Amino acid sequence: SSYSQLLAATCLSKLVSRTSNPLPLEQRIDIRNYVLNYLATRPKLAAFVTQALIQLYARITKLGWFDCQKDDYVFRNVIADVTRFLQDSVEHCIIGVTILSQLTNEINQADTTHPLTKHRKIASSFRDSSLFDIFTLSCNLLKQASGKNLNLNDESQHGLLMQLLKLSYNCLNFDFIGTSTDESSDDLCTVQIPTSWRSAFLDSSTLQLFFNLYHSLPPSLSPLVLSCLVQIASVRRSLFNNAERAKFLSHLVDGVKRILANPQCLPDPNNYHEFCRLLARLKSNYQLGELVKVENYPEVIRLIANFTVTSLQHWEFAPNSVHYLLSLWQRLAASVPYVKATEPHLLETYTPEVTKAYITSRLESVHVILRDGLEDPLDDAGLVQQQLDQLSTIGRCEYEKTCALLVQLFDQAAQTYQELLQSTNSSAADVTVQEGRLTWLVYIIGAVIGGRVSFASTDEQDAMDGELVCRVLQLMNLTDSRLAQAGNERLELAMLSFFEQFRKIYIGDQVQKSSKVSSIRMCVFSLTSCLSTYSSVRKLVKLSAVQFMLNNHTVSISLTWIQIRLPELEADVSHTNTHSLCRYPTYMPILQRAIELWYHDPACTTPVLKLMAELVHNSMFVLISGNRILTLGEVPKEQVYGVKLKGVSVCFAMLKAVLSGNYVNFGVFRLYGDDALDNALQTFIKLLLSIPHSDLLDYPKLSQSFYSLLEVLTQDHMNFIASLEPHVVMYILSSISEGLTALDTMVCTGCCSSLDHIVTYLFKQLSRSTKKRPAPMATDDRFLHIMQQHPEMIQQMLSTVLNIIIFEDCRNQWSMSRPLLGLILLNEKVASSACSYL
């Protein structure tokens, strides 16, 4: 019975996985040999039985990786174990390839039943001894298969190719340096290929193999090919010298051009998604200055622009994939002020086309959504905010064209809207359509204003901002007049988003340059007359607009609106029932209880957390809310920001404010036995480990709050960082390494500062350890030991910093230089070889 076989395989897997009273080595060897023989003699077992037996083999092999018998590592001859399968029938070949694929995946994944240190030792040994041979074998088998006229309608031949591609992908997706803690982390961007693999990537035939496979395989297989190409395109820069990197990039761009020139397979959603990821990697791993030197760059950038415009126009198709296209153009646009190459980048021609396609497609979608009853993208606040953050950089490139387009479209929509309101014959549907169009335009105007970079902006651009701001303020006068009869919640939320961006750029405390343009001064005057000049909430709440919001909207909307002025609000709110609870610390437990009860409802928790982030009453809110957030379990990807990550971000911001506010000497906490600080820091670690690396950089507000908190922790609480478990330390270091290449200057600067504190601490500990007598390992020594066990991490960050300073369009060189001395002192040999190379 197949189910009896499945039960037996499952029980044996549990048996060999036991940590207490493990099976003797001889028995495990017998089980391994029996499983291999069973698979070889029964190639037509039920698929789920075959899978269970392969899983059993992979588990035995992984857990016995360091077991010896007569000086022989008896579980390491994995390629020899499958050789007899590969020399037999197609069914046997499938089993052999699947064994290697499953083993690679098994060793790559940590499990909770065994120590992480053991997992990393096994993974590192497997990487060094077997992984490259397995990858080479998979490529050779793919070359053999591609040279034959396979009948892919035949299930077995189709299955063999699928398993070969999965094997190649698992090899390329291996966690080479032990920094990935979550397999769902999609875009860590850099694949840390070992130096010993150089030959496979210097040889263009490897890259060409996968491009050829893409064009020859059906859509049921080609997405796997593209997934492999995404990983190959993400190979670390330091694997090549300059000439080798240019050659590799040239072959990569040629392959992309070939796909764009023959787009027959791209309508398949899986192919489309993976190809968008591939395009994004072109800029995340290579500089614009390198791309423009590729021979076919003008043709390729034209094809990419056309592909992007077409994709944006079909807004209803694969919306999650658009993120990668916008990411590509965002990175390209951000590099324009710094590119030093003499070759033209042509972005002044194509970025306005991309901007126009995004704006017009969103406006055109409003009517279709209302007519056909489709799901409105505006309801997905996280997705909209993400796209607007990307558009903010793209739109500021050739800003004159962006501004002219927005003025034209806004004036048309606003005039039509006003005419509809004044007409007695207008339908409610027509009014709703215009309100939807205006909602998009207000969001987009707020985004492009928020994309202003102070050092790169001119008075002319500020004047353009003023033109846009004035139009939104005039629209607000029109919509305010209708609030008593029929307000539009989406449009109001767009207004709030706009004001948040406007305040950040032109009113906030961090504004470094006051605009000299009269239109901006007028806008600032208009806003300060109602928002900026009141030093207390007693005056603010007397405004009719505030009274209307408080009396007619939910608590969350009221709190959100007041967030516009939170930096200047006071806690004494005596004129409103909504906030009178916060007047005295006696009533704080009410808000704590609200978070305990409604922790799953961000409409309740986020406003309270934001209020507390400003008031910073005590750390109990971090502890209570953080622990409640951790109980949420799996959250759908489309809801993860609103339900979970937004609250986490505010918790991080609150803790950062507590730690950096100089409210108390933290040294006295332990002296008096107060565990509040330790509990808050432990909650931070739990929250951090619940977040994939990719999310830390995908959500800008989360990025900024996390990295600003990390900067404070590494500056004043390195003893706490040094006391963490090795996997937590590696997670933090990996997040710093990824953040060094972030587009957000605030994130990048925070990473540089954090890295400076860490390497300074390490260097001091290293210097001190050479003078101390042998003694039991202290916390500081343990941290030093972790870093000595993983020297590749510090080496990689030194390489990253040097690459950015020397080769990239670095906008914050001073910040980048801060950790450089410490990195060099900790990596003298690496630094010396780099200097010799330069």
N, C-alpha and C positions, 0 to 999 in steps of 0.2 A: 504494500500500500504506500502511495506517495506521501500520505499524511503520517504514516509510521516513520518513514525515512526522515521527514521534516522534524518530527518530534525527537528522533534520535540525534540528529545533527544539532538541534537547538540545545538539548540537554548536554551534549558533549561540549558545546561552546561555553555554556555556563560552568561546566566542570573545569575546563582548562583555564578559565578566567579567575578561579578562586584565588584570593590573596592569602587566606588562611588554609593550612594543610594542603598545599598544592600537590598536583600529581607528580610522581617521580619522572625524571628525565626520560628514562627508557620507555615508559608508558606513553609519554607525549610524542616521542619519536615514532612509536608504533602507530599511534592514531594518525599522525601526519602521513606516514607511508600508506596506511590503509585508505585514507581519504583520497590520496592521489591515485591509487590503484582502482578504487571504486569509480572515480570519475573517468579514468581511462578505459575501463571495461564497460561502462554504461553511459555512452555519450548522449543517449536519448532519454535521460531522466526528465521528469517534469521540471520546468524552468525554476520554480521556487525551491525545489530540492537541490538542484545544481547550485543555485545562489547560496543556499544555507551551507552546503558543503564547502564552497569556496570561502565563505565568510569564516567557517571553522578553521580552514587551512591558514587564512590570513591572521586570525587571532593567535593560533599556536605559534606561527612564525614570528609575529611581533613580540609576544611575551617571552619567547625563548631566544631572542636575538643574541643575547650575550652568554647563552649556555654552551658549555664546552664538553666534548667527550673525546678523550685522548688528544687533547690540544687542537681539536677541530671544532669550529663553530658550526654545529650540525644543522642549524636552521637558516644559514645564510646562502646556501646554494640555490637561490630561488630561480635563476635562469636555467640552471641544469634541471631543476624539477619540472619545468614546463617544456623542455626541449622536445621530449617525445610527443607531446601534444601538437607542437608546431609542425612536426614532420609527418603528420597523419592527415586524416580527412578534414574537411572544412569545419565539421562539428567539433572535432578535437582542437582545431586551431582556435575556435571561438572560446573553448574552455580555457586553453592555455593563456590567451591574451586577457581574458576576464580575470584569471587568477592574478596576473601581474597588476592589472588595473585596480582590483580590489585590495591587494596588498599595499600598493602605493597609497591608496586612499586611507586605508586602516592606519598605517604608520603615520600619516600626516595629521590624523585627528587625535587629540588628547581625549582621555576618558576620565571620569570622576572616580573610578575604582582604583586607580594607580597613581602614584606621585607624579607631579608634572616634571620633576627633574629626571625621573627615569624615562618618561616619554621623550624628553628632549635629547637625552643621550642616545636612545634608540633611533630617533629620527635623524640625528646628525650622523650616526654611523651608517645608517641606510643610505643617506644622501651621499656620503663620501665613498661608499664601497659598491653600491649597486644602482643608484638611480640613473646615472648617466648611461650606463650600459643598457638599462631598460628603455630609456628614451631613444637611444640609437637603434635598438632593436625595433621599436615601434615605427620609427621613420623608415628603416630599411624595408619592413613589411608593407608599409604604405606605398613605398616606391614600387615594390614588386606587384602589389595589387593594382596600382594605377597603370602599370605597363601591360596589364592583361585586359582582355575584353570581358569584364565581369558582367554577369546578368543580375542587375540589382533588383529585378523583379523576383529573383530567387531569394527566399527568406533567409537561408543560411549565409549566402554571400553578402547580402545586405547587413545581416547581423555581425559578420566578421569585420566589415569596414566600420560599423558603428563602434564596436568594442576597441578597435585599433585607434580610432579617433579619441575615444574616452581615455584610453591609456596615455596617449600623447598629451591630452589636456591635463590629466592628473599629474603627469611629470612636470609640466610647465607651471602648474598651479600649486606646486609643493611649497610648503612654508620653509624656505631655505634657511632663514636665520632665526626662526622661532619667535616671531612677533605677532602673528595672527592668532587671536584668541577666539574668533567667531567665524565659522565657515561661511556665514551669510555676508561677511564683509566683501562687497563687490569690487570696489575700486580703490585698492591701495596704491594703484598706479605704477609702482616700481616693482619689477620682478628681480629678486636678488640672485640672479644666476651665478653659480660659482665660477671662478676663473678657469677651472679645469674644463669647463664647457665651451670655452671660446671657439674652438675649432668648428663646432656645430653652427655657430652664428656668423663666423667669418666666411664660411662657405655659403654662397648665395643659393645653392641648390636646396638647402633646407627651407628657406623662405619661399623659394619658387615652387617647391613641392606642394605647400599648402595653398598657394594661390591657384595652382593648376587643379588641385583637388576641388576647390570651390567651384570652378567653372565646369567641372565634369560630373559632379555629383548632384543628385536631386535635392529638393528642399528638405527632405526628411533627414539628410545628412549634412548638408552644407552649413547649417548654423554651428555645428560642432567644429567645423573647419575654421569658421570665423572666430570662434572662441579661442582656438589655438593661436590664431593670428593676433588677436588682442594681447595675449600673453607674450608672444614673441616681440610685438611692437613695444612692449613695456619693459624689455630687458634693460637693466641698469646701464646708465651712460658710461660709467667707469670701466665697463667690460671692454670698451674700445678705446683706441687712441683717436685723435681728431680725424685722420684720413680714413680709418676703418669705420668710424661712426658716419661720416659723410657718405661713404659707399653703401653702408647698410641702409641708411635713410633713403638714398636714391632708389634702391631696389624696392623698399617699402612703399614709397610714393608711386613708383611705376605700377606696383600691384594694385594700389588703391585707384589709380587712374583707369586701369583696365576694368575694374569692377564698375566704376562710374560710367565708363563708355559702353558697357554691356550690362545694363541694369535689369535684365529679364528676371532674375531671381529675387530682387529686392522687395517686390510687393509681398513676399512671404513675411509675416510679422516677426518671426524669429530671426530670419536673415537680416531684416531691416534693423532690428534692435541691436544685434551684434555688430553690424556694420557701423551704426552710429557710435557704438563704444569704440570701435577701431579708429574712427575719425577723431574722436576726442583724445585718444592717446597720441595722435600726431603732434599735438601741441603740449600736452602734459609732460611728455618726455623729451621734447626737442624745442629749441628756441626758434623764434621767428627768423632770426638771423641765419640759422642753419637751413630752414625750409626754403627761404628765398633763393638760396644758392643751388637748389636742386634744378636740374636742367629743365624739367617739365613743369616747374612751379606755376607759371602763368596759366597754363591749360588746366592744371589740377585745381587751382584755387577757383577758377571759373566754373569747373564742373561741380566742385563742392558747394559753391554759392548757389548754383542752379538747383542742386539736390536739396539744399536747405530751404530755399524759397518754396519749392514744390511741397516739401514735407510740412512746412508751416501752413501752407494754404489748405492742406488736408488735415485740419486741426483735430478731427475726430479719430484719426488713425494713429494708433500707438502713441498716446500722449506721453507716456513715461520715457519713451526713446528720445523725445525732443530735448530732454535735459542734456543729453550728451552733445547734441548739435549746438545748443546754446552755450554749453561749456566750452566747446571748441572756439566759437566766435568771441566769447568773452575773453578767453586767454589771448587770442590773436589781437583783439582790440586793446587789451591792457598792455601789450608789448610794443605798440606802435611808437610811443614817445622815446623808447629806449633802443630801438633797432639801429645798429651801426652799419649794417651791410649797405653797399652801394646799389645792389639790385633792388628794383621796385617791389614793394610788397602788395600793391594794388588794392589794399584794404579800403582806401578812400573811395574806390569804385563799388566794392561789394558789400561792405558793412551797411551802408544806407539801404541797399536792396533787402538785406536780411531784416533790418529794423522795420522797414515798410511792410514787408510780408507778415511779420509777427503782428504789428498793430492792425493792419487792415483785415487780416484773417480773423482776429478776435472780434472786431466790430461786426464782420459779416456773420459770425457764428451766432450772434444774439438772436436774429430773426429765425434762423433755422432751428435753434434750440426751442424757442417758444412755439414755433409752428408744429414741430414733430414731437414735442414733449420729451426731449432728450435731457440727459443729466447735464447740469450747468457746471462748467469748470470753475466758476466763481465760488461754488460751494466748497471746493477743495482749497481751503485757505493756505495750507502748506505748499501745495503744488504751485499755486499762483504766486506766492511770495518768493519761492525758489526761482521761478522763471523771471520774475520782475528784478530780482537781484542780479541775475545774469544779463537781462536786457539793459540794466542801468549802465553797465560798462560799455556794451555794444552801442547803445544810443548816444553816448557821449563822444564816440568816434565820429567825426564829421557832424558835429552837433548842430551846425547851421541847418543842414538838411533835415535832421530829426525834428528840430524846433519848428521849422517851416511846415512840415507835414502835420505835426500835432496841432499847430495853430489853425491850419486849414480844416482839419477834421473836427476839431473842437468847436470852431465857429459854426460849421455846418450843423453839427449835432445839437448845439445849444440853441441855435436859431429855430431849427425844426421843433425842438422840444417846447420852446416858448410859444411858438405858433399853435402847437397842439393844445397847450394849456389854455390859450386864449380862445380857441375855437369851441363852439358848442357841439360841433358834429364829430369831433375826434373820438376814436374808439380807445378803450382802455388798453387794448393790445398794442396799438401804435405808441401810446405813451410809455408802456412798459418796455418796448423795444428801444426807444430813445434813452430811457433811463439806464437800460443795460449798456448801451453804447457809451454813454457818459460815464458810467461806472468804470468801464475798462480804461477810458481816457484819463480819468482822475487817478486811477491806480498807476498808469504808465507815466503820467506827468510827475507824480510823487517819486516814482522810481528813478527817472532820469535826473531829477533834481538831487536826489540822494546819491547819485553816482558822481557828483561833482568832486573833483580832487583839487584841493586848495592850491597846490604848487603848480598845477598844470592849467588852471583856469584863468581866464582873462575878463576884463570888464565887459567886453562884448558878449561873452558867454553868460555872465551874470545878468546882463540886460535881457538876454533871451529867457533866462530863468524867470525874470520879472514879468515878461510877457505871459508866460504860462501860469505863474502864480496868480496874477491879477484875474485871469479868466476863471480859475477855480474859485476865487473869492466871490466873483460876480455870480457864478453859478450857485454858490452857497446862499447868497441872498435870495435867489429865486427858489431854491428848495426849502429854505427856512419858512418862506411864506406859505408853503403847502403842508408843513408838518402837522398842523392841527387837523387837516382833512385827510391826507394820505401821504405818509412818509414812505421812503423806500430804504429798507434796512441795508441792502447791499451798497447802495450809493452812499449812505451814511458811513458805513465801514470804510469805503474807499476814501471818503473825506478824512477820516481819522488817520488812515495810513498816509495820506498826503501831508497832513499837519505834522505827523511824527517825523517824516523826512525833512520837511521844511524847517522844523525846529532844530533838528540835528545839524543842518547845514548853515542856517542863517541866524538862528537865535540862541542856540545852546551855549553853555559855558565854555565849550572847547573850540568855539569859532576863533580862528587865528587872524582872519582878515575881514574887516568890515567893508562891505561893498560900497563903491562910490556912485553906483548907478541909481538914478532917481527912482526908477520903477521898483527896484528892490527896496529902497528906503520907504517908498509909499506902502509896499506890502508889509514891511516890518512895522510901520506905524499903525497900519490897519489891525494887525494882529496884537501888537503890544497894547493897543487901546482896550482890548477885551481879554487878553490872555497873559500879558507879560508884566504889567505894572503893579499887580496886586501882590502884596507881600504876605497876605494872610487869607485863609479860606473864608473867614468871616465876610470879607468883601466879595470874594469870588462867588459864594453861593447866593448872593443877592442878585446876580445877573439873571435876567429872565430866561436866557438860554439854558443856564445850569439848572434853574428851577424846573424848567420843562423836562430836561433830561432825567432829573431825579424823580419827578412825579409820574413820568410816562414810560420809563424804560426799566428793564431788569437791573438788578444790582450789578451784574457783570458788565453790562453796557455802560452804566454810570461810572463804574470804576475805571473802565477802559478809557472813557472820554477824559476823565480827570487825570489819567496818566500823562496827558499832554503837558500838564503843569506840575507833575509830581516833584520835580527838583525844587520847586519854590513853595510847595504846599506845606502847611504846618499840621501837626497832629490834632490840634484843638479844633474840632469841627462841631461847633455847638448848634448850628442852624439846620442840621439835617439828620434825620433818623438813621439814614444809611450808614453814616460814619460816626455817630455819637458813641457807638460801642467802643471805639478806639481811643476815647479821650483819656482813659486812665488804665494803668496796667492791671487793675483788678479785673477788668473785663476781657483780658487777653485769652483766658481759657475758653471763652465762647468761640473765638475764631479757631483755636486749636481743635475744639470739638467738631467744628464745622468741617475741618479738613479730614478728621478721622472718619466722619460719616460719609462725606461726599468726595472722597479722594479720587474717585473714578470719573468725576464730572469736572472737566477743565474749566467750564463756564463759572464754576464756583471757586475752584482752587487757585487758578492762575491770577485773578484779581487780588485775592488775599495775599498770595505769595509776593506779587509785585508791590503791594502796599508795604509788606513787611521788609522787602528788600530795601525800600527807601527808609523806613523807620528803624530797621535793625534792632528790634526789641530784645530778642534773645535767640539762642541757637536751637531752642526746642522746636521751632517751626521746621528747621532743616531736618531734625531727627524724625519728627512725627510724619511730615509729608513725604520725606525721602523713603522711609520704611514702608509707608502705605503705597507709594508708587511702585516699589519693588514687588508688591503682591499682585500687580495688574496682570501678570502672565503675558502670553502672546497677544500682541496688538497688531491688527492688520496694517500693512505697510502704508496704506493711504491715510490711516488715522494716527500713525505713530507719533507725528510731531504734536498735533493738537492734544492727544490724550496723554502722552507720556513725556516726550522730549521737551516740550515747552515748560512744563513744570520743573523738570530736571534743570533746565537752563536757568530758571529763576532761582532755584535752590543754590546753584553754583554762584550766581551773582550775589545772593544774600550772604553766603558763607565768605565770599571774597570781601564783601563790605565789612563783615564782622572782624575778619582777620587783619584787614588793613586800616581799620578806623582808629587805631590807637585808643580804644576804649578801656583796655585793661592790660595789665602785665600778665601774659599767659603763663609765665613761670610759676605763678602762685597757685595755679589750678591743682597741680600734682601735690604741692606742698600742703594744701588743705583737703586733699582727697576728693576734689571735685572732678567728676569724670565727664562733665558737659563737653569740653573741648574734644576729648578722645572719642566720645560717642558721635559728635558731629563729623569728625574726620573719618571715622570708620563708615559712617553712612555715605559720605562722599565717595569712598572707594567702592562700596557696593553699587552705588548708582553708576559710577564710571564703568565698572566691569559689565554692567547690564546693557551697555551701549556698544554696538559695532563700531570699529574704527572709521568706517566710511561715513557713518552718521555724524561723527564729530566734525567732519569737514563739509558735509553736504548741507548742513543747516547753519547759516551764518550766525544767528544769535546764540545758538548752542556753542559754536566755535569760539566766539568772542568771550562768552562767560566762562567757559572751561579754561581757555588758555590764560585769561587774566587771573583766574583763581590759581592756576598752576604756577604762575609767576610769583605770586605771594607765598605759596607753600614752599617753593624751592628757595626763596629768599630767607624766610624766617623759620621754617619748620623742616629743615633737611633731616633732622633726627627722626622725624616721623616717616619721611620718605625712605630713609635708610632702614627702617624697621619692617618694611613691607615684604611680603612674600616675593620670591624671584619672578613669578609670572606677572605680578602686578607691576613690579619695577620695569620689566620688559615692555609691558603694555604702555606705561607712561613714556618710556624712552622712544618707543615706536611712534606714539602720537606726536611727540616733539619732532621726530625725524620727518614725518609726513607734513607737519605744520610748517616746516622750514620752506617748503615749496608752495605754500598757499598763496592765492591771489590777494587775499585780504591782508593789507599791510599791518593791521593791528594784530592779527593772528601770527604772522611771521615775526613781528617784533617781539611779541610775548614769548614765542618759542626761543628766539635768540637769547633773551634775558634769562629764561628758565635754564637753558642749556649752559649759559655762562655760570649760573649759580651751582649747577650740578658738577661741572668739570672743575670748578674752583674747589668745591667740597672734596671731590675725588682726589685732586692733586694734593690737598692738605693731608688727607687721610693716608695717601700713599707715602708722602714724605714722613709722616709721623710713624707709620708702621715699620719703616726701616730702622727706626731708632729704638723701638720698644722691644722688651724681652718677650720670649714666647709666653703666651698666656691663653686661657680659654677665649674662644672667638667672641668678641663683643659685637654689638649691633653694627657699629661703624665698620668693623672688619668684615662682617657678613656682607654688607653692601659692596665693599671693595672686592670681596670674593666673587660676588655675582658679576661684577663688571669684568673681572679677570677671566671668568668663564665664558664671557661673550664679548671679546674684544672687537668683533666685527661690527657691533652696533656703534661704538664710538668712532671706529674707522670710517664707517659709512657716513656718519654725520660730518666728519671732517671733509670727506670727499664731496658731500652735498654742498657744504658751505663754500669750499674752494671753487667748485663748479659754478655756483651762483655768482660769486664775486667776480670771477675771472671771465666767465663765458656768457652769463645771462645779463639781461637788462635790469639790473638790480636797483630798486628805488630806495632801499634802506641800507646802504653799505655800512653806515656807522653801526647800526644794530648788528649786522652780520659780523662785523669785526670784533664785537665784544667777546664771544666765546672762542675766538680763533686761537688766542695764545694758549688757553687751557687745553684745547683740543690738540694743538701741536705738541705741547709738553707731554701729553699722555700718549701721543702717537709719533714719537720722534722719527722712527724709521720710515713710517708711511709718509710723513711730511717731507723728510729728506729726499725720498725717491720722487715725490711729486715735484719738488723744487728742481731736482736734477732733470726731470722730464721737461719742465717748462723752460 
